[in-house]
Amino acid sequence: MQHDQFPHLFSPLTVRNLTLKNRIIFTGHETHLNDHGIIGDRMIAYHEARARGGAGLIMTEVALVHPGAVFVADPIRVDTDDCIPGYARLADMLHGYDCGLISQLFHPGREIVATEDGTAPVSYSASSTPNERFHVVPRSMPTWLVEEVIDYYGNAGRRMKEAGTDGVEIVASHGYLPAQFMNPGVNVRDDQYGGSFENRLRFVRETATNIRTKAGDDFVIGLRLSGNELSPDGLSLDDMLEICTALAGDGVLDYLSVVGGSSSTLTGSIHIVPPMSCDTGYTAPFAAAIKARADIPVFVTGRINQPQIAEEILSNGHADACGMTRAMICDPDMAGKAHGGKADDIRACIGCNQACIGHFHEGYPISCIQNPVSGREVRYGEMSQTETPRNIMVVGGGPGGMKAAVTAAARGHTVTLYEGSARLGGQTLLAQLLPTRTEFGGIVTNLEREMELTGVTVRKNSLVDEAAIVAHGPDAVILATGAEPRWPNFEGRDDAHVVDAWQILRNEVNVGGSVVVADWRADWIGIGIAEKLAEEGCRVRLAINGYMPGQTIQMYVRDAGVGRLHKLGVEMIPYVRLFGADEDSVYLQHTTSGEPVICENVDTLVLCQGHTPVNPLEECVRALGIECHLAGDCLAPRTAEEAVLEGFKAGLAV
């Protein structure tokens, strides 16, 4: 095998009695793949794909150790023996791939997101200190309950030992219950679990000791923590250095797993799953500082989406192993490709957050906009090869068309993709031009490489009409012809200075010094255009047909974007629809009161009003009697996620 490029990444690491074959970790993350609180076929298939792909260690997502720890609907639970068979199946499977398994043990404390029946539960914390993000006032845990929860952690550790897992990880990151005990701003108790530094560490110490007593000396116990909670009420790096030095010196914990951020505030929560606006590997300095003080292995996680980034962190001595979770959600074979000298073939995560954490927040099973098989392994894990190769014509070179071409070619068909312009990528080429969205263009880079590897013939600058279809003579046609900007009818449209987002990104128009961005979709396009124009010195008013900017996108992406707009002085006007315009004003209507909202002294109105399908060929193809499939915006304007999924399905259908 060729792994000379990544010597540190592919060196073994021993943690207590567990020896990992490499330093690549698939860290714990919510999947919504459990079966009524236990591990079943969907989750096992999901993790098997990453173990088969070469991961050295897999950590299962947070599992609730106590009946009072419920924080989402239908969580994984380890508070009874019912959990053991599912974990045992998973452990047996992973060990067959020489992959370690560690289970995350969890209590959220005051960080309650949702409930099992829709009623607001009683949440518990070290003290009755309110949570800003979820507006929760917890109950201060009585001493007997603190001791009971510690005992439950130990019982959960015993169950994981019985199930055959290699260890457990106490989740003290992101301001969850153990961190709430350690934080003097949250913990104002006056018993043995509060007050002094030693007392505030007592909960974590007794929890780890209880697990060690019940699970034994040959069992790994780790602690996940935020090296910096990056939050006004959070623990700082200096706080964490003192805490980690003390805990590592006890001799009970076997490793520290370092992340950033806190669930307790919007600014801190962005770092739970940092979007592409955060730099790659930006948490490594936290881990490096802790590693310099703690004499046990240190892991680090946070936007480490490529093996070369992980290798640099390891070679610099900043950490002993790297969490590369979204990297393997996007490409389960990432580790194997890097080990085999095929790093250029890796489908790199772009940090969009749309189908991974975005699906979780919407209550759906995890997936990936670039890899629709993620979370759907039971349904799509084995791609069948065709027994009768066909001649497939794909029209449109955006993500949907490219994914269709790759999928059909991978199954053994002869595939030709036609693109009318000089470049592949469709709307992605524009999306990557928005501030902080450069990485979005990675979809195109990844799919171009996959088309090369699967032997797709690409014909650019090729407009397709009926004659071209007849000349090609396909057995089936996949149409992925995309969309164009929607220009709604409104009074003054032809008189005012009106442009659309595409024209701005293509530098086709001049924009005045004062602009109104009319944002109908309430997604990242409106935020991005407003940010771009504000950075260029314009006075910007963002008028949103929704509750807030970015209403329809993943909350961490939205919240980071809204923060940037606020710093730039962008005026945000929610609850309005576009009504009309003239040479110096834009007329809006409040969507609930119906009252007018008038923006004066406007030079340019910028339309971010969604898209209209471009689908000139469907009737023609069907009239010719040729099998026809549609994917993406030509079917109905949505996002890259739907385009790629539908392209994938079309590639399977032909």
KOLKE-120064 format. One record per residue (C-alpha): x, y, z. Coordinates in steps of 0.2 Angstrom, whole numbers, padded with zeros to 4 digits, always signed. Example, Ala and Ser with C-alpha at 12.3 -4.5 7.8 and 13.67 -1.06 7.14 Angstrom:
! KOLKE-120064
+0062-0022+0039/+0068-0005+0036/
END
This chain:
! KOLKE-120064
+0000+0000+0000/+0006+0018-0004/+0004+0029+0012/+0021+0037+0012/+0012+0054+0009/+0004+0052+0026/+0016+0043+0038/+0009+0050+0054/-0009+0048+0049/-0006+0029+0046/+0004+0025+0060/-0004+0015+0074/-0009+0023+0091/-0011+0013+0107/-0024+0020+0120/-0023+0010+0136/-0026-0008+0129/-0033-0003+0112/-0021-0001+0097/-0028+0008+0082/-0022+0004+0065/-0022+0023+0060/-0026+0040+0068/-0042+0043+0058/-0058+0044+0069/-0076+0044+0064/-0082+0054+0080/-0099+0053+0088/-0113+0063+0078/-0132+0062+0078/-0138+0051+0063/-0157+0048+0067/-0153+0030+0061/-0157+0021+0078/-0172+0010+0079/-0183+0016+0093/-0168+0020+0104/-0157+0005+0100/-0144+0001+0087/-0152-0008+0072/-0148-0012+0054/-0148+0005+0047/-0135+0012+0060/-0124-0004+0058/-0124-0003+0039/-0119+0016+0040/-0104+0013+0052/-0099-0003+0042/-0097+0008+0026/-0084+0019+0036/-0075+0004+0044/-0074-0005+0027/-0067+0012+0020/-0053+0011+0032/-0057+0021+0048/-0046+0017+0063/-0059+0021+0076/-0078+0024+0076/-0087+0032+0090/-0106+0030+0091/-0117+0045+0094/-0122+0052+0111/-0132+0039+0121/-0143+0044+0136/-0136+0037+0152/-0151+0042+0163/-0170+0044+0161/-0169+0063+0164/-0156+0065+0150/-0168+0065+0135/-0164+0080+0124/-0171+0075+0107/-0186+0064+0101/-0181+0045+0100/-0163+0046+0106/-0151+0031+0108/-0153+0025+0126/-0140+0016+0137/-0150+0017+0154/-0156-0001+0153/-0149-0018+0147/-0160-0017+0132/-0145-0008+0123/-0133-0022+0124/-0138-0033+0109/-0137-0018+0097/-0120-0012+0103/-0114-0030+0103/-0119-0033+0084/-0110-0016+0080/-0094-0021+0090/-0093-0038+0082/-0095-0030+0064/-0082-0016+0067/-0069-0028+0075/-0070-0038+0059/-0063-0023+0050/-0049-0020+0063/-0059-0005+0068/-0061+0001+0086/-0078+0006+0094/-0080+0018+0108/-0098+0024+0114/-0102+0041+0119/-0111+0043+0135/-0122+0058+0137/-0132+0069+0148/-0137+0086+0141/-0141+0095+0157/-0149+0111+0153/-0146+0109+0134/-0163+0103+0129/-0167+0103+0111/-0183+0094+0110/-0194+0081+0119/-0201+0064+0116/-0219+0070+0117/-0219+0088+0113/-0221+0094+0131/-0207+0104+0139/-0198+0093+0152/-0189+0097+0168/-0171+0100+0163/-0157+0098+0176/-0141+0106+0179/-0128+0109+0192/-0138+0125+0196/-0153+0134+0191/-0144+0144+0178/-0154+0149+0162/-0149+0143+0145/-0149+0158+0133/-0150+0148+0116/-0165+0137+0121/-0173+0148+0134/-0172+0134+0147/-0172+0137+0166/-0166+0121+0173/-0168+0113+0190/-0153+0113+0201/-0149+0094+0204/-0152+0088+0222/-0136+0080+0229/-0145+0063+0228/-0148+0065+0209/-0130+0070+0206/-0125+0054+0214/-0138+0044+0205/-0133+0051+0188/-0115+0047+0192/-0120+0029+0196/-0130+0028+0180/-0114+0033+0170/-0105+0019+0178/-0119+0007+0174/-0119+0012+0156/-0100+0009+0155/-0103-0008+0162/-0116-0012+0148/-0104-0006+0135/-0091-0017+0142/-0103-0032+0141/-0107-0027+0123/-0089-0029+0118/-0086-0011+0114/-0068-0005+0117/-0072+0010+0128/-0083+0025+0132/-0082+0043+0130/-0089+0055+0143/-0096+0070+0133/-0091+0085+0143/-0090+0096+0127/-0101+0110+0121/-0108+0115+0138/-0117+0099+0142/-0119+0093+0159/-0101+0089+0164/-0096+0105+0158/-0110+0114+0167/-0102+0107+0183/-0085+0113+0178/-0091+0131+0174/-0091+0143+0188/-0103+0154+0179/-0116+0140+0178/-0111+0130+0194/-0115+0141+0209/-0118+0126+0221/-0113+0126+0239/-0111+0108+0242/-0097+0096+0238/-0100+0098+0219/-0099+0116+0218/-0088+0131+0224/-0070+0127+0223/-0060+0121+0208/-0059+0104+0215/-0077+0103+0219/-0082+0108+0202/-0072+0094+0195/-0079+0081+0207/-0093+0076+0195/-0082+0072+0181/-0069+0063+0192/-0082+0053+0201/-0091+0048+0184/-0075+0042+0177/-0070+0032+0193/-0088+0025+0193/-0086+0019+0175/-0068+0012+0179/-0074+0002+0194/-0088-0006+0184/-0080-0008+0167/-0063-0013+0173/-0045-0009+0169/-0044-0015+0152/-0057-0003+0146/-0054+0014+0138/-0062+0029+0146/-0060+0046+0136/-0067+0063+0139/-0073+0075+0125/-0072+0093+0129/-0072+0110+0121/-0054+0117+0121/-0063+0134+0121/-0082+0136+0122/-0081+0152+0111/-0096+0158+0120/-0099+0173+0132/-0103+0162+0146/-0092+0148+0142/-0075+0141+0148/-0060+0148+0140/-0044+0140+0134/-0035+0145+0150/-0049+0137+0160/-0048+0121+0150/-0029+0120+0152/-0031+0120+0171/-0045+0108+0170/-0036+0096+0158/-0020+0096+0168/-0029+0091+0183/-0040+0077+0175/-0026+0070+0165/-0015+0069+0180/-0028+0058+0189/-0023+0042+0179/-0041+0037+0176/-0044+0045+0159/-0036+0037+0144/-0038+0052+0132/-0045+0069+0129/-0055+0073+0113/-0054+0091+0109/-0067+0102+0100/-0073+0120+0101/-0089+0129+0105/-0104+0128+0116/-0123+0123+0114/-0128+0137+0126/-0127+0152+0114/-0130+0155+0096/-0112+0160+0093/-0105+0145+0102/-0117+0133+0094/-0110+0137+0077/-0094+0127+0082/-0103+0111+0086/-0103+0107+0067/-0093+0122+0060/-0098+0127+0042/-0087+0131+0028/-0085+0149+0034/-0074+0142+0048/-0056+0138+0043/-0051+0120+0041/-0042+0113+0056/-0045+0129+0066/-0047+0119+0083/-0029+0112+0082/-0022+0126+0092/-0034+0121+0106/-0028+0103+0106/-0010+0108+0104/-0011+0119+0120/-0019+0105+0130/-0007+0092+0123/+0007+0102+0130/-0001+0101+0147/-0009+0083+0147/+0002+0067+0147/-0012+0057+0139/-0017+0055+0120/-0026+0070+0113/-0038+0069+0099/-0044+0084+0089/-0060+0087+0078/-0066+0103+0068/-0066+0105+0050/-0052+0092+0046/-0059+0087+0029/-0044+0081+0020/-0030+0069+0025/-0016+0082+0021/-0024+0093+0034/-0024+0079+0047/-0006+0074+0043/+0000+0092+0046/-0009+0093+0063/-0001+0076+0068/+0016+0080+0061/+0017+0096+0070/+0013+0087+0086/-0003+0096+0089/-0013+0080+0092/-0012+0062+0092/-0027+0058+0081/-0040+0067+0071/-0058+0067+0070/-0063+0067+0051/-0082+0064+0053/-0090+0074+0039/-0075+0069+0028/-0081+0051+0030/-0100+0055+0029/-0095+0062+0012/-0083+0049+0007/-0084+0033+0017/-0068+0027+0008/-0058+0042+0012/-0046+0033+0023/-0043+0019+0011/-0040+0030-0003/-0027+0041+0006/-0019+0025+0012/-0018+0018-0006/-0010+0033-0014/-0027+0039-0021/-0029+0055-0011/-0034+0064-0027/-0049+0052-0029/-0057+0058-0012/-0074+0066-0012/-0070+0080-0001/-0083+0087+0012/-0087+0105+0008/-0094+0110+0025/-0111+0114+0019/-0120+0106+0034/-0136+0104+0023/-0139+0085+0024/-0129+0080+0039/-0132+0091+0054/-0146+0100+0044/-0156+0083+0042/-0154+0080+0061/-0161+0097+0066/-0176+0094+0054/-0178+0077+0062/-0173+0066+0047/-0159+0053+0045/-0142+0059+0041/-0136+0060+0023/-0124+0071+0012/-0128+0082-0003/-0113+0074-0012/-0116+0056-0006/-0134+0052-0006/-0129+0034-0001/-0125+0041+0017/-0138+0036+0029/-0147+0026+0015/-0134+0011+0015/-0148-0002+0018/-0157+0004+0002/-0142+0009-0009/-0127+0002-0001/-0124-0011-0015/-0124-0003-0033/-0129-0016-0045/-0120-0018-0062/-0130-0018-0077/-0131-0034-0088/-0136-0025-0103/-0125-0009-0106/-0134+0005-0114/-0130+0021-0123/-0135+0035-0110/-0136+0053-0115/-0136+0066-0101/-0140+0084-0105/-0134+0097-0092/-0117+0098-0083/-0123+0104-0066/-0121+0093-0050/-0137+0083-0055/-0132+0079-0072/-0114+0075-0067/-0120+0063-0053/-0132+0055-0065/-0118+0052-0077/-0106+0045-0064/-0119+0033-0057/-0124+0026-0074/-0106+0025-0080/-0101+0016-0064/-0115+0003-0067/-0107-0001-0084/-0117+0010-0096/-0109+0021-0110/-0112+0038-0105/-0110+0055-0114/-0114+0071-0105/-0118+0087-0115/-0115+0104-0107/-0120+0120-0116/-0107+0131-0109/-0088+0130-0108/-0088+0124-0090/-0096+0111-0080/-0104+0115-0063/-0121+0124-0067/-0126+0136-0053/-0112+0130-0042/-0100+0141-0052/-0110+0156-0046/-0113+0149-0028/-0094+0148-0025/-0092+0166-0029/-0102+0172-0014/-0092+0177+0002/-0087+0162+0013/-0094+0150-0001/-0079+0146-0011/-0078+0128-0005/-0095+0125-0012/-0086+0123-0029/-0079+0107-0022/-0094+0098-0028/-0089+0101-0046/-0071+0097-0043/-0076+0080-0035/-0089+0076-0048/-0077+0080-0062/-0064+0068-0055/-0078+0054-0053/-0083+0056-0071/-0065+0054-0076/-0063+0038-0066/-0079+0031-0073/-0076+0035-0091/-0089+0048-0094/-0087+0057-0111/-0090+0075-0109/-0095+0087-0123/-0094+0105-0118/-0101+0120-0128/-0114+0108-0135/-0132+0114-0135/-0144+0100-0137/-0159+0100-0148/-0170+0087-0156/-0158+0085-0170/-0143+0082-0158/-0153+0069-0149/-0158+0060-0165/-0140+0060-0170/-0134+0053-0154/-0146+0039-0154/-0147+0036-0135/-0156+0022-0127/-0161+0034-0113/-0159+0052-0109/-0157+0060-0092/-0162+0079-0092/-0153+0090-0079/-0155+0107-0088/-0157+0117-0072/-0165+0134-0070/-0164+0152-0072/-0167+0167-0061/-0186+0170-0057/-0191+0188-0061/-0209+0190-0054/-0221+0203-0061/-0222+0219-0050/-0226+0237-0053/-0211+0247-0059/-0201+0232-0064/-0196+0239-0081/-0193+0257-0075/-0183+0255-0059/-0165+0249-0059/-0168+0230-0056/-0155+0216-0058/-0154+0198-0052/-0141+0189-0041/-0134+0180-0056/-0130+0196-0065/-0121+0203-0050/-0110+0187-0049/-0106+0187-0067/-0101+0205-0067/-0114+0209-0080/-0122+0225-0071/-0117+0240-0062/-0125+0242-0044/-0128+0259-0036/-0122+0264-0019/-0139+0260-0010/-0147+0243-0014/-0162+0233-0008/-0160+0214-0009/-0177+0206-0011/-0174+0189-0004/-0189+0177-0008/-0181+0161-0004/-0174+0166+0013/-0158+0155+0010/-0140+0158+0008/-0141+0167-0009/-0149+0182-0001/-0137+0182+0014/-0122+0180+0002/-0127+0194-0010/-0131+0206+0004/-0114+0202+0011/-0105+0204-0005/-0112+0221-0009/-0109+0227+0009/-0091+0222+0008/-0090+0232-0008/-0096+0247+0001/-0115+0248-0003/-0128+0252+0009/-0138+0236+0010/-0156+0233+0015/-0160+0214+0015/-0179+0212+0013/-0184+0194+0018/-0200+0185+0013/-0198+0175+0029/-0196+0176+0048/-0177+0179+0046/-0162+0179+0034/-0158+0161+0030/-0174+0154+0037/-0173+0139+0025/-0155+0134+0028/-0146+0125+0042/-0145+0135+0058/-0126+0136+0060/-0124+0142+0042/-0138+0155+0045/-0132+0161+0062/-0114+0163+0056/-0121+0173+0041/-0133+0184+0050/-0118+0188+0062/-0107+0194+0047/-0122+0204+0040/-0124+0213+0057/-0105+0217+0058/-0106+0224+0040/-0121+0235+0045/-0134+0227+0034/-0152+0232+0038/-0162+0216+0039/-0181+0218+0036/-0191+0202+0039/-0209+0197+0035/-0210+0207+0019/-0214+0203+0001/-0209+0213-0015/-0223+0224-0021/-0216+0237-0032/-0202+0249-0036/-0198+0266-0045/-0182+0276-0049/-0178+0279-0030/-0189+0268-0019/-0193+0250-0016/-0211+0246-0010/-0213+0231+0001/-0228+0223+0010/-0228+0216+0027/-0233+0197+0025/-0244+0197+0040/-0251+0214+0043/-0253+0219+0024/-0246+0236+0028/-0234+0244+0016/-0215+0245+0021/-0206+0258+0010/-0187+0259+0007/-0182+0276+0000/-0166+0282-0008/-0163+0266-0017/-0152+0265-0032/-0154+0247-0036/-0166+0233-0033/-0158+0216-0032/-0169+0201-0035/-0166+0185-0026/-0183+0178-0030/-0179+0159-0033/-0178+0151-0050/-0189+0145-0064/-0186+0128-0072/-0177+0127-0089/-0184+0111-0097/-0185+0113-0116/-0182+0095-0121/-0193+0084-0111/-0208+0084-0123/-0196+0081-0137/-0188+0066-0129/-0204+0058-0125/-0211+0062-0142/-0196+0053-0149/-0201+0038-0139/-0185+0038-0129/-0184+0034-0111/-0183+0050-0101/-0178+0054-0083/-0177+0072-0075/-0166+0077-0061/-0164+0094-0051/-0170+0111-0055/-0177+0107-0072/-0190+0096-0063/-0193+0109-0049/-0181+0122-0043/-0173+0117-0026/-0155+0114-0020/-0140+0104-0025/-0145+0091-0013/-0160+0086-0022/-0151+0088-0039/-0138+0076-0034/-0150+0063-0026/-0161+0064-0041/-0146+0062-0053/-0141+0047-0043/-0158+0039-0044/-0159+0043-0063/-0142+0034-0065/-0148+0019-0056/-0165+0019-0066/-0157+0018-0083/
END
